[in-house]
Amino acid sequence: MLISPAYAQAAGGDASGFLSFLPLVLIFAVFYFLLIRPQQKKMKAHKEMIANVRRNDRVVTGGGIIGKVTKVVDELEVDVEIATNVVVRVARGTIAEVLSKSAPDSGSAKAKPANDSGNGSGQGGVSGFLSKLRGEK
């Protein structure tokens, strides 16, 4: 015969099974720390920001409308004044950002600062963009 018979190689040890899953475990760890965890933190901060919206806060809706909260209707809706004598009712979930917080009531413990992205300027996202357009620092 010209062709020699081929024999199967002996099965590897237990380490080869673990090593075959190691790349999948590393990929999941990278995705968790670079994508999943930061997104969860951002969602938690946004939910907290929406829960703390109160009267006289300036807000930006998801559609880009800037206005002042005139009344908190309930846990799902707020009334926003977008122009003089023009009040619209929006869902709290559509509020994208709080531009400026109103002074706390005398019964409140202390004021929470407005949403700070940590970029050193004190404003991030839409409010940072708008302040740059207006020429503010």
PyMOL commands that set and color helices and strands:
alter all, ss='L'
color gray80, all
select helices_A, chain A and resi 14-51+92-94+125-134
alter helices_A, ss='H'
color red, helices_A
select strands_A, chain A and resi 58-61+66-72+77-83+86-91+95-100
alter strands_A, ss='S'
color yellow, strands_A
deselect
rebuild
show_as cartoon
